[in-house]
C-alpha cells in the first residue's frame, strides 16, 4: 500500500510457540496454521460507544450530559488499551533474533506498497535535497578523488569530504536539454545546484551552516560547464582493470539461459580502477548491468562514479539515502536476444539453439512470473502480511516492528525480479540488434503487459524507427562501432538522425569495457560528424540516458535542485580531444587538472562553400584538376596552396601556377592531405569479425616461418564489402594488411588500394614480416614469453633463414613486432641490437613505449602507436590515458626523437583513423610541439616511411600517383567533411558513410 493509504483494519501477528519452518524455494511462505491474525476486536465496540449515543438521544444534550459521555468514553478507551496491552504482552513473545533483517523488512514493505500502486508514468517530485549527500554526511563517508601516479596513470589520492559551497563564475552553460547560457554563474551547496544566474554574489552561495569564508570560487573564464555524462550501459566493476579472469563476473552462465534472479551488485568490485578512469572523462553516473550471455541476465544498478572511503558499493548507489519523498526507487533489469545467448553451448537437449528457442524460453519464464503476480494479487495471506506489517510499523516503528513478524514476505524469490517488472517497478534494458529480435520482444511486451525502456546496440532499430517511437522505447547506440558480428552488420552511422526524426529518444553508451567509457563523449562527437545536430547528440549522453534510467529529475541537466554533478571542459565538449579539467559529483571535486588556456578551437565557424553536387558520384578520367586549395599538406615541412592537376593517374602539377585541365573541381578554400594509410586492420582478409566464412583464417607460426602465410594470397576485394567501403569513404586509400596469425609469427603483410574492385588492389605485394610477443602470442610453438624470445633469438642468429625471413634479415622488409610491456620492449631492443640497423625493426601497439622512449629513440626504431589504448590487459596496464596530466604518449615519444605513426584497435575503427590520429596528436597535446602536420604525418607519410613503400603513397608530389583527400576545411577536428577522393584516375565526389 502507499505511504498515505490508510489501512481500514489493522491486524497484529501473534507468534506461535515454535517458529514456522521455511518451505522449499519456489513456493510461497504463508503463516503456519498455529500463527493467527488477531483482529482489532475492540474497534467495533469503540465505534459503537462513540456513535450509539447520537443515535438514541432525541433532545439536544446538555453540557453536563456531554461531560458524562466524555468521561465514560475516556474510561472505556483506557480499559480497552489496558486489555490490549495485556493481550499483546502475553501473545507476542519477542525472539532473540528477528525473522527478517532490516534491509529485507524494508524491501518487503516496499513490495507491499508496490502491490497497491498502479504502473503509471511516474512523475517525480520537486527535489528539496540530494539524498546521497545527506546520507554521506550522516555516515561520515567521503568520496575518493583520483589522481595521477609517477607514471601518469590514474591512482588514488586523498578522500574528499562532502564539499563546502562552490561558486562557479563566468561559465558557458550547456544545460543538457539544448540550451546554451553564456556568462552564467552557478552556486552549489549541499550536493545540489542551488542557483543559476548572472553575476551571483558570494552571499548567493551561503547556506545553512556555512559562511562566505567557506565558499570556493572558480572563475572558469567562459569555459563550458555541463551536466555530468550518464552512461546507461556499462559493465564497470564486473570486469575490472586489468582484465583478470578471476574478476570476470559479468555473466552467470552455469544456471542456464534464464537467470533473472541474479543481481549484478553481488559481483561489483568497488575497487576497480576503471571507476576513477571513467570519472576523469566526465562520466558521473553509470547503469551497471549484467552481460548478454543469457536471455535474462538479472538485475543491474545505477552508481555515481566516485569511490568512497567505505569501500562499499552501497555508498556509490544512485538511490543511496533515498526516502519516499525523494521519488521512486527504480530497479533495472537486463535481457538479451539474438546471437549471444543462442550461441552458448547449454548442454545436450537444452535450449536455446535458435531464436525460436530463445523466444519460447522468454515467454515461458514471463508466464511463470505472471502466474505469481496473479496469485499475489489475490491471496489472503499476502494481504494479511502486508496489513499486519504496516500496522506494526505504525505502532512500534519500522526497526522494532520487524522483531514482531512471524513469517517472511510471501514471495517466490527466483521470480521476484520479473514479478516486479510486470508490476512496473523495473526499467528493462534489452540487448537486441536485429529487427526480428526487436519484434519478438515487442510481442512479449504486449502479451505479458510490461514496459521496455530501451533496446541496446539495436543496429537495425533505425529500420523500425516508427514502431519504436509509437511504443515510447529508446535506443542506446554506438555511433559507428559495427560489423564485429552479423547482428551488427546493418548498422548505419545515420541511425541517430533517422531515429530522432521518427520521435525516438536516442542515447549513446559505452558497453564498457567494449569501448572505454572514459571516452563516451567521443560517441556524441562522432554522431555530430555523421550529421546529428549538436544538441541532440549532447543530450544523448546527458539528459536522455538520465531520464531513461528513471533519474531525469536529478541528473543529466544543469538546473536548480539537480544533483551537483558537473563537468568543466577544457574546450567545448563536442570538439575533438575535449576533456574535463574538473569533475564534480554531489558537489565534491573528484577529478582535477590544472587550469590551462583553452586550446585553439577546431570548430568550423564558417564552412567553405560546398564545391560539389551533394549527391555522391564516381568517375574515371584521364585528366582533372582540383583548384582553389588553401592548404596542401604535401610532405614533412611542405605545405603548399593553389591547384593539383592529374594526368593519366599521376600528379602533373602542384601549386599556384598549374594550368586548369580536364574536369575541374573547385575546392572553394578547401584543404588537401595525402590518402590515409591504415596498419594492422584486416581489409580484404576479413569482413565480419565473428563469421569465419568471411575471413581468410589464421595460419600457424610454423607455416608463417616456412613462408606459407602471405596476406597477398588471401586478399579478396570488391563485392561492396563494408570494411573496404568504410576505409575508402573515410579517406583511407591504402591499407597495410597483416595476416591474422595464431601465435608468435603471423606471416608476411601486403598493401592494397581500398578503392579497388579487382586484382589491381595490391600495390605492394610484401610489406614486412609480422610477429607478436606477449600473453596473446602464447601457443604450442612458444607457450611462454621466455620461449617466444628464445625462438626469435634462434631465428635471428641461426643464419639459416630462407625466403621472407631472409629478406627481413637483409633489411629488404621490416620486422614488425606487436609488443606492449615496456620490459618486453627493452628486451626486444637488446635482442635485435646485433642485427640493427640492417634489420628494420618496427614496434607495433606500444602501450608502454612512452616509458622507454629514450631507449627506442637511441635504437632508431619507429613505433606504430595504438590510438587511445586501454589498460584492459596486464601487459597494457602501462597505457597512458588520453587527457591525463603531463605530455601525451605521442608527445613523449616525439620529443625523444621517435618516428611515431598511429594505428587503431577494432577493424571498423578504420573509418575513424583520421580522428584517432588527430586526437592522439593535436587533440591531446599539452604543449606547442604538436601541430596539424603531426596529425597528417601520423597516418600518411610516416607510415609510408616505416614500411618503405612509395609509388606516391603517403605523399603528394609531382610525378607520383594521385592519392589524396580533399576536405572542406580544417583538416583537424570534427565538422570538416570529405569532398573528394582521388586515387589515380578514379575520383569520387561527396563520398558518404553508411
Protein Blocks (a to p, Z undefined) as FASTA:
>chain_A
ZZklccfbacdddddfbdcddddehiacdddfklccdddfklmmmmmmmmmmmmmmmbdc
dfklmmmmmmmmmmmmmmmmmmmmmmmmmmmccdfbdfbdfklmmmmmmmmmmmmpccdd
ddddddfbdfklmmmmmnopacddddddfkopacdddddddddddddehiacdehnopac
ehiacddeehiafbgcehiafklmpcehiafklpccddeehpacddddddfbdcehkacc
ehiaklcckbccknojblfkbcfklmpcfkbmklmmmmmnopabdcddddfkbfbnbjcd
ddddbdcfklpaklmpmkgoiafknopcdddddddehjllmmpcgbghiacfbfklmmmm
mmmmmmmmmmmmmmmmmmmklmmmmmmmmmmmmmnojklmmmmpcbdcdddfklmmmmmm
mnopaccddddfbfmlmmmmmmmmmmnopadfbdghjlmlmmmmmmmmmnopacdddfkl
ghkbmklmmgcfklmmmmmmnopacdddekpakbafklmmmmmmmmmmnopafklmmmmm
mmmmmmmnopammgoiacehiacdddddfbdfkbghiacfbdceehiafbdcdddddddd
fbdfbacddfbdfbdcddddfbdcdehifbdcfbghiacehidddeehiafbgcjkbcce
hjdddekhpacddddddehiaghjacblklmklpgbjcdfklmmnopacfklmpcgejii
aklmmmmmnopabccdddfbjajbnbjcddddfkbcbfklpmblbgcdcddedjklgcfk
lmcfklmmmmmmmmmmnopaghjlmmmmnopaccddddfblklmmmmmmmmmmmpckbac
ddehjlmmmmmmmmmmmnopacdddehiafkbfklmmpccehiacjdfklmmmmnopacd
dddfbfmlmmmmmmmmmmmmmmmpcbfkbcfklmmmmmmmmmmmmnopgehioiacehia
cdddddfehjeoehiacfbdcehjbccehiacZZ
